[in-house]
Amino acid sequence: MQVGEIRVRGPNVMLAYWQDAEASAQALRDGWLHTGDLGHRDAEGFLYIDGRWSDLIKTGAYRVSRAEIEEVIASLPGVREVAVTAVADAMLGHTIKAVVVADAELHVKGIQAHCRAQLASYKVPRVIELAASLPRTASGKVRRSKLD
């Protein structure tokens, strides 16, 4: 499976952002609207949305999907919630941090072992923090800026 950015064009696509030439130039290139969404096609040609370009963490030479790591950690029994974020790192640029809300019997070493068994080594969070809850906005979304 190859994941790439979803781009669209046609008569139903916007011509520009209202009074924002810079954003328009970035989003509209060579007749295509660059959506910022990531997706892949299956063998039958169906399109699946895998996330957003802005949700990728650049660590070393790799771009890593937050959602993929969150899904792996969330599959562990006892995990109630998880959020993954990027933390500044002098060597890699960023490193991966997971904040996990879990039952008391779950430990950091168990979460790391599970990640190592399910993910490529560069995707395994270097920092795992256990928390009582995740910080949220008024609308209920995870406030990732407060996870650093």
C-alpha positions as CSV (number, residue, x, y, z in Angstrom):
1,M,0.0,0.0,0.0
2,Q,1.3,3.4,-1.0
3,V,0.1,6.4,0.9
4,G,0.1,9.8,-0.8
5,E,-1.5,13.2,-0.7
6,I,-5.0,13.4,-2.1
7,R,-5.3,16.0,-4.9
8,V,-8.4,17.0,-6.8
9,R,-9.3,19.1,-9.8
10,G,-12.5,19.9,-11.8
11,P,-15.1,22.5,-12.3
12,N,-16.4,22.1,-8.7
13,V,-13.0,22.9,-7.1
14,M,-12.5,26.4,-5.6
15,L,-10.6,29.0,-7.6
16,A,-8.8,30.6,-4.6
17,Y,-9.0,31.3,-0.9
18,W,-10.9,34.6,-0.2
19,Q,-8.3,37.4,0.0
20,D,-5.4,35.1,0.7
21,A,-3.1,34.8,-2.3
22,E,-0.3,33.1,-0.4
23,A,-2.6,30.2,0.9
24,S,-4.1,30.0,-2.6
25,A,-0.7,29.6,-4.2
26,Q,0.3,26.9,-1.8
27,A,-3.0,24.9,-2.1
28,L,-3.6,25.3,-5.9
29,R,-0.7,24.2,-8.0
30,D,-0.6,23.0,-11.6
31,G,-4.4,22.9,-11.8
32,W,-4.7,20.7,-8.7
33,L,-6.1,21.4,-5.2
34,H,-3.6,19.9,-2.7
35,T,-6.0,18.9,0.1
36,G,-3.4,18.1,2.8
37,D,-5.3,14.7,3.2
38,L,-3.3,11.5,3.0
39,G,-4.9,8.4,1.4
40,H,-4.4,5.2,-0.5
41,R,-6.3,3.1,-3.0
42,D,-7.1,-0.6,-2.6
43,A,-7.0,-3.2,-5.4
44,E,-10.5,-2.2,-6.5
45,G,-9.6,1.5,-6.8
46,F,-11.5,2.6,-3.6
47,L,-9.9,5.6,-1.9
48,Y,-9.2,5.5,1.8
49,I,-8.3,8.6,3.8
50,D,-5.4,7.8,6.2
51,G,-5.0,11.2,7.9
52,R,-3.6,14.7,7.3
53,W,-0.2,15.7,6.1
54,S,0.0,18.1,9.1
55,D,-0.5,15.1,11.5
56,L,2.8,13.6,10.5
57,I,5.8,13.8,12.8
58,K,9.2,14.2,11.1
59,T,11.8,12.3,13.2
60,G,15.2,11.9,11.6
61,A,14.7,11.1,8.0
62,Y,11.2,9.6,8.5
63,R,7.7,11.0,8.5
64,V,5.5,9.1,11.0
65,S,1.7,9.0,11.3
66,R,0.5,9.9,14.8
67,A,-2.7,8.0,14.1
68,E,-0.8,4.7,13.3
69,I,1.0,4.9,16.7
70,E,-2.1,5.8,18.5
71,E,-4.0,2.9,17.0
72,V,-1.3,0.4,18.1
73,I,-1.2,1.7,21.6
74,A,-5.0,1.9,21.8
75,S,-5.2,-1.8,20.9
76,L,-3.6,-2.7,24.3
77,P,-6.0,-4.0,26.9
78,G,-6.4,-1.4,29.6
79,V,-5.7,1.7,27.4
80,R,-8.6,4.2,27.7
81,E,-7.1,7.0,25.7
82,V,-3.9,7.9,23.9
83,A,-2.4,10.9,22.1
84,V,0.9,11.1,20.3
85,T,2.9,14.3,19.8
86,A,6.3,15.5,18.7
87,V,8.9,16.7,21.1
88,A,12.0,18.7,20.1
89,D,15.1,16.6,19.9
90,A,18.7,18.0,19.3
91,M,19.7,15.0,17.2
92,L,16.5,14.0,15.3
93,G,14.7,17.3,15.1
94,H,11.7,15.7,16.8
95,T,11.1,12.5,18.8
96,I,7.8,10.8,19.4
97,K,6.0,11.1,22.7
98,A,2.8,9.2,23.7
99,V,0.6,10.3,26.5
100,V,-1.5,7.3,27.7
101,V,-4.5,7.2,29.9
102,A,-4.7,3.6,31.2
103,D,-5.8,1.3,34.0
104,A,-3.4,1.0,36.9
105,E,-1.9,-2.3,35.9
106,L,-0.5,-1.0,32.6
107,H,3.2,0.1,32.7
108,V,5.4,2.1,30.4
109,K,7.7,-0.8,29.7
110,G,4.7,-2.9,28.6
111,I,3.5,-0.2,26.2
112,Q,7.0,0.1,24.7
113,A,7.3,-3.7,24.3
114,H,3.9,-3.7,22.5
115,C,5.0,-0.9,20.2
116,R,8.3,-2.6,19.4
117,A,6.4,-5.7,18.4
118,Q,4.0,-3.8,16.2
119,L,5.9,-0.9,14.7
120,A,9.2,-0.1,12.9
121,S,11.8,1.0,15.4
122,Y,11.7,4.6,14.3
123,K,8.0,4.7,15.1
124,V,8.3,3.5,18.7
125,P,7.7,6.4,21.1
126,R,10.9,7.3,22.9
127,V,8.9,9.0,25.6
128,I,5.7,7.5,27.1
129,E,3.9,9.3,29.9
130,L,1.0,7.9,31.9
131,A,-1.7,10.5,32.7
132,A,-5.0,10.6,34.5
133,S,-6.6,12.4,31.5
134,L,-5.8,14.1,28.2
135,P,-6.0,17.9,28.0
136,R,-9.0,18.9,25.8
137,T,-10.4,22.0,24.1
138,A,-13.9,23.3,24.9
139,S,-15.2,21.2,21.9
140,G,-13.6,18.0,23.3
141,K,-10.6,17.7,20.9
142,V,-7.3,16.7,22.4
143,R,-5.1,19.8,22.9
144,R,-1.8,18.4,21.6
145,S,0.1,21.7,22.4
146,K,-0.4,20.9,26.1
147,L,1.1,17.4,25.8
148,D,4.7,18.6,25.2
